[in-house]
Amino acid sequence: MKLKHTFSLLPVSLTALFATLSSSCSTEVDQPLAATGKVQGMNSQTAAHYFADAKANAAAGNTNAAIRSYQTVADKYPLSAQAPEARFQEANLLYSKGELLNSFDAYQKFIDKYNSSNLYSAAVKKQSEVALSAANGDIKHNFAGLKSKLAGRTVEKMLTKVRDNAPYSKQAPKAQFAIGKIWQDRGEPEKAIVGYRGVQERYPNDALTPEALYRTGSILMNQAVKGNRNKASLDTAKNVFLDLQQQYPSHPRAKDAKIKLAELSKSNVQRSFDIAEFYQKKGQNASAVFYYREVLKLSPSGSLREKAQQRLTEIGQ
């Protein structure tokens, strides 16, 4: 009898179990909030609440509270109607507080996610202002109580983002030019040349391109002086200045390029004369004659030409 009674309880227990599971499942199935739009509606209401709270705090001068509310809208409700403006206003308030690096990142989040927003152009422009401020050394990095310029690589990354976010905007060539300038200002000529050449390659018709060419040629000339008149650098500088003259003849820098070309010509004369003197002192007259004659070709007049002619007479040429 006990065995029979035990088996009779089994269907009851299973029935109760299935009833519990069915009840649990029906709760999930019977309340498809996302499918009916209720969740989205609730989120929109909550986002609108935080957004209104942020605006009120901003108007009252409670900037930090406003930033937190705008962040909440943008982070937790990114698909809400208020999210794009919330992220944009968060970046603006950070900018107004002087937290420029944080504002740069906030603008980047906006740019990455809301490129169809009517605030997109304004965000690109404001972010560009932050990056250019960093390039000019206006943004300082606080380390151990001492403020110093941001690392060049950090600034270059910021400028590269500005350039790539809107490659056809007015900010793009400015950012590319600034990459060259930060490295020139920090004594990194090779990196500066790469930055300036990027202006010519990417934006040949921009107003900054002649200046970028002029700076490239000038850096190469300085490198040649420091490198005992390295011929490769001098030749490259000459080609850069010639490009500047030919491609932008009406630009003020074209006249400056002409002056630089004259300096290069004089430098080449001096270089040839020095080499000739070196070979003559070593008794290698054939090589000395070659370079003295180079002086005569390069210099139609002047003291070096006269000296070269005198040396050739001494050698018997």
Secondary structure, DSSP 4 states (H G I P E B T S, - for coil): -HHHHHHHHHHHHHHHHHHHHHHHHHHHHH--HHHHTHHHHHHHHHHHHHHHHHHHHHHTT-HHHHHHHHHHHHHH-TTSTTHHHHHHHHHHHHHHHT-HHHHHHHHHHHHHH-TTSTTHHHHHHHHHHHHHHHHTT-SEEEETTEEEEPPHHHHHHHHHHHHHHSTTSTHHHHHHHHHHHHHHHTT-HHHHHHHHHHHHHH-TTSTTHHHHHHHHHHHHHHHHHHTTS-HHHHHHHHHHHHHHHHH-TTSHHHHHHHHHHHHHHHHHHHHHHHHHHHHHHTT-HHHHHHHHHHHHHH-SSSHHHHHHHHHHHHHT-
